[in-house]
Amino acid sequence: MTQGAGRTDLSQERSRAHQRAWGWYDWANSAYVTTTSTVLISPYLTAIARADVCPDLAEGQRCAENLSVLGLPIAVGSLAPYTITLATIVSALALLFVGAIADRTPRPTRLLGGLAWVGSAAAMSMFFLVGTNWELGVLLIIVANLCLGASTVVYDALLVRIAHPDDRDRVSSRGWALGYLGGGVLLALNLGLLQLHETIGVSQGMAVRISLFSAGLWWAVFTLIPVIGLRSIRGTTLEPVARGAGVVRGAFTQLRATFGEMRLYPQTLLFLVAYLFFNDGIQTVIYSASLYGSEELGFESGQLIITILVVQFVAFGGALLFGNLAGRFGAKRTVLSGLLMWTAVVAFAFVVPAGAYAVWLVCAVCIGVVLGGTQALSRSMYSQLVPQGRESEFFSFYQAMERGTSWLGTLAFGLIFQLTGSYRPAILALIAFFVVGGLLLARVDMRRGIADAGNEQPAVV
């Protein structure tokens, strides 16, 4: 087995200062995830695509014309979920190489910063989405989501370096909580802009474009904190042959070896398959919530932003709550309980009546309770299952199924809408992802997987 040597003494890297600096990247990128991906970009992209093919459509009517993309007919309402699907396919291929390269770069935080700043530039460029140029929107979403996933590969892998196995549930949960708080703060500011746009003399479209720009700017500025705060961390110490192969050629060689070695980590592989399913469900709910709320339930942009604000601030507490529960009952049991809650939440969303905003807000509170905790604990659980010296490479497999790179769920969501013309059966179909993912996760033997990876056993799993 080709095994990275790793470091035997990580006491200096596992400091409170490093853990605090590390968590700020959740704060930085969550502005894009919340303001752009979750709330604004899907309805906005749908609106400018509708303006292209149905320019004379009366308000409240559904466009019956299709877009033509490479000769294929695409329903206007399916453009946003199909775009996420395409971004996922591109990311799933690219992130594997990013992870292998990240394990070989001497300064991983520089790579983190470079990827984040390219992604934030794409996010800020969404300001130029006007008129009917939905094609530019598709391109920018793909670039921004790819860079988000790639930078998070590096970021997640650093959790192993800066936190002891017994501390990872806590550190990961606090990072997620900080992310929800930061995303909520910027979203609240953007809500104010959208609600008061006439008072300050800007159109609603301009207010949306300014909000999209602000999310990219926030991402860029706050990325400085982890890049500077973790600058002393160096790349993994590799075997002489791997190091002599160079960054890119060595990455390709190691990636090929890793595919062959995955069978040696059956519990890690089983966890990844489980995560593929239940995280696809989570990500599709996140990306489709605003589309479902606007198109199926008839809520306005301001109401949707209030909804996401509720989710954000409840999720802040939910992530901390799940972190505490994991310390008492173990991360695996806590996540399985969370998946049962997710199943109930999706069923609840299916029966929310059109225009029933108060009922919709109750659904949002339920999502907030379970959202951050399941994601944060999944990250810390997986960190226990990856071999030393290969963290970024293994997290690239994980990140390919993480935020903004789910494709089974968004593909199913888009296809069901195209077949039925309604988002209700599309949202209900997501229950299957939580059920299958939960059944597979229940079969994962965490203790055995940690031992197979050669890692220290935490007190509670």
Residue, then its C-alpha position, 0 to 999 in steps of 0.5 A: m500500500t502506498q502510504g503518505a508518511g504524514r507527520t507524527d507530531l501535530s501538536q503545534e498545528r492543532s492549536r486554538a488559533h489555527q482552529r479559529a482561523w480555519g473556521w473563517y473559511d466557512w464564514a467566507n464561502s457561505a455568503y456565496v452559498t446562501t445569497t447566490s446559490t440558495v436564494l437568488i441565482s436559480p430564480y434570476l437565471t430562470a427569469i432571464a431565460r424566460a425573457d429570452v424565449c417568452p419576452d411577452l409573457a404576462e406575469g404569473q404565467r408559465c413559459a411553454e417555450n423551450l430553450s435550445v442548448l446544443g440542439l437539445p430542448i430544455a424547459v425554462g424551469s429546468l435550466a437552473p437544476y440542469t446547470i447545477t447538474l452540469a457543474t457537478i459532472v465537471s467538478a466530479l472529474a476535476l476535483l479528484f485531480v485537485g485533491a491529489i495535487a493539494d496533497r503535493t503542494p508545499r503551501p496548501t493555504r495558498l492553493l486554498g486562497g487561489l481557488a477561492w479568489v477565482g471562484s469569488a471573481a466568477a461570483m462577482s461577475m454575475f453582476f453583469l447578468v442582464g437582459t437575456n444573457w443566461e448563457l453567461g450565467v450558466l458559465l459563471i455558475i459552473v466556474a464558481n461552483l467548481c472553485l467552491g468545491a475545489s477550495t473546500v477540498v483543501y479546506d476540509a483536509l486541513l481539519v485533520r491537521i488542526a484538530h485531534p480526533d476527539d475534537r473534530d466533531r466540535v471544530s467542524s460543527r463550530g465551523w459550520a455554525l460560523g458559516y451559517l451565521g456569516g451567510g445569514v448576516l450578508l443575506a440580511l443586508n441583501l434583504g434590506l437592499l431588495q426591500l428598499h430598492e425603490t427608496i434608494g432609487v435602484s431597480q429590483g434587477m439591479a438590487v439582485r445584481i448588487s447582492l450577487f456581487s456582494a456575495g463574491l466580494w464577501w467570499a474574497v475578503f474573508t478568505l484572507i483570514p484562513v490564508i493568513g492564519l494558516r500560512s505556517i502549515r506546510g504540505t504533507t511529507l511524502e515518500p521520496v519517489a512521490r515527491g520526486a515525481g513533481v506536483v502534477r505528474g505525481a498527482f496523476t500517478q497517486l490518483r491512479a494508485t488510489f483508485g486501485e487501493m480504495r478496496l483496502y478501505p471498504q468502510t470509507l468507500l461505503f461511507l462515501v456511497a451513503y454520503l452520495f445519496f443523503n447529501d444529494g438529497i440535502q443539496t437538492v433541497i438547498y438549491s431547489a428551495s427558492l425555485y420551489g417556493s417561487e414557482e410552485l408556492g408563489f412567494e416573492s423574492g423578499q419572502l424567500i430571503i426571509t425564509i433562508l434567513v430563518v434557516q440560517f440563524v436556526a442552523f447556527g444553533g442546530a449545528l452547535l446542538f448536533g455537535n454537542l449530541a455527537g459528543r454524548f451519543g456519537a456522530k453516526r447515531t446523531v446523523l442517522s437521527g438527522l436523516l429521519m428528520w430530513t425525511a419528515v421535512v421533505a414530506f412536510a414541504f410537499v403538503v405546504p399549500a400555495g401561498a401559505y407563508a406561515v406554514w412555509l416558515v415552520c418548514a424552514v425552522c425544521i430544515g434549519v435544526v437539521l441542516g448544519g448538524t448533518q453536514a458538519l458531522s458528516r465531514s468530521m466522521y469522514s475525516q476519521l476514515v482517510p489515511q494520513g498524508r492523503e487527506s486532500e486526495f480522499f476529501s476530493f472524493y467527498q467534496a465531489m458529492e458536497r455543496g454545489t456538486s450533487w447531480l443525481g438529486t438535481l437531475a431527478f428534480g429537473l427531469i420530474f418537473q419536465l415530465t410532470g410540469s410540477y415541482r411537488p412530485a419533484i420535491l417528494a422524490l427526494i425522500a428516496f435519497f435520504v432513505v437509501g443514504g441512511l440505510l447504507l450509513a447504518r452499515v458503516d463500521m466506523r471503528r473498523g474504518i478508522a483502524d483500516a485507515g491507520n488513525e487514532q481511535p476517538a473516544v466516541v464515534 
